[in-house]
Structure formats: structure tokens, C-alpha cells
Amino acid sequence: MKALKKIAVAVSVCIAIVGLIFAVNATGGDTVYTFATKNRDLPIYCVGRDDNKISISFDCAWGVEYTDGILDCLDFYGVKCTFFMTQFWAEKYPDYVLKIHERGHEIGTHSRTHSYMSKMGEGEIRDELKTSSEVIESITGQKVELFRPPYGDYDDLLINTARGMGIYTVQWDVDSLDWKNLSAEEIAKRVISKTSSGSIILCHNNGLHTLESLPLIFTALQQKGFVFEPIGGLIYKKDFTVKVDGQQIKN
């Protein structure tokens, strides 16, 4: 926790940066890449809410180098979030699956093989979701209800198949772009400027500067009055519609 106190001090030192970030006008979330039509089934990109609740999520497919630091940072700022894991990651790092679960965070599947699932048939999709969920459930004892498609790639068959298995397909409306190895300040600026009530933020557990960006993000968004919830507590589980822009609204 000493390291986290140093991080908190660093946040104070960076107050000028945060001030600049605050000055950026919110855009209401990242562009939604859906190419949606009225007849297309959509995943959930964000949620129509006016209570300032938001979610931050971390995709896990490769490595754990920064995961302990992320978990400590989440604890330090009192943030609960959602981790999406591939089957091969969960099988390679079962101790981290359990650790994430025991620290009070939600876990969803990120598929079995991290492939482009719009190229798959129904049987392949079911196998990807079933086996990856079973691995996570065998470690945590908790049912998997959330799924994030690799690469954000989906089609109607994928959404319908997941829904038939009782799984909600979730994307994001705020992309940190941490996978591009942006600096911590660049990541934070993107996230803070684009987050609005009901937003779902995309990060990665092994992004090069993701951990460094989190104190800036949490400090700024909490000061703005945002409250972090795991995605399962942000979305509506029944009586909802997903609009053509990917926003989930309550009927």
C-alpha cells in the first residue's frame, strides 16, 4: 500500500494535468462502431442513466505483469469493476482469477480462443461461450453472465446465441486505447473527457501505462461525482431495449 500512497502523491503533483483534462468538454462517450440498423441485434455499449453510475472494465488475454498493481489501485480508490477473461488466460492464471473474484470484482468471459466470432457458426459460438464460462465458474463458483466479443466483432447470430444462453453481450462507449501504449496522461485525458453517466470504459489488464493512468482517472471522475459499479450492476437485466446507437434503455 506504500506504493499506492506514492501514486496518490503523484496525483497531487499532476494536478495541473488533471486541471487541463477537466477543461475538456465531455463528448458523451466514444463513437459507437455498430453500423447499426433498426433490424440488427446489438450488444450493450452504454446505459441510459442519469445517476452518474459508470463502469470500468479490463480485458484479460495476455500477461499479468500489472494486475496486482491494478487490484491494489482499485482497492485504494474503492472501485469495483468487471474483468473479461479468455479461457486460455484463466487456465494459465487460475490464481489471478480467484484473486480478482475474492477482491470483489465481477468476471465475464472474453471467449475461449479470442477469435473473430462473427466468422463462426452457432455450434462454435456455443462452445466458445460454454467452455470459457465453465473454466471461470469452476474457479470462482460464480455464474458467468457477461461476455465481451474479441476485437468488438459480432453479428446477429453471436448476439442471439449468447442471449439464448442467458449471457449479456457488452461492448464499451469509452475506449482508453491503452493497448496503443499511450502515455498515462493521454489515456486519462481520453477517458475523463469521454465519460458520461452510464458509460462503460474499456481498458486492458496488461496495458503498458494503464496502471499509471488509473489514479488520474479515478481521482478526476470521482471528483466529478461519478460512481463506479461493476457492469452487472450498471446494465438492466430485463425489460430493456438497445437503441440503434448501442445505448441500453429501460422500457
Buried (B, 14 or more C-beta within 10 A) or exposed (E): EEEBEEBBEEBEEBEEBBEEBEEEEEEBBBEBEBEBEEEBBBBBBBBBBEEBBBBBBBBBBBBBEBBEBBBBBBBBBEBBBBBBBBBBBBBBBBEBBBBBBEEEBBBBBBBBBBBBBBEBEEEBBBBBBBBBBBBBBEBBEEEBBBBBBBEBEBBEBBBBBBBEBEBBBBBBBBBBBBBEEBEBBBBBBBBBBBBBBBBBBBBBBBBBBBBBBBBBBBBBBBEEEBBBBBBBEBBBEEEBEBBEBBBBEEE
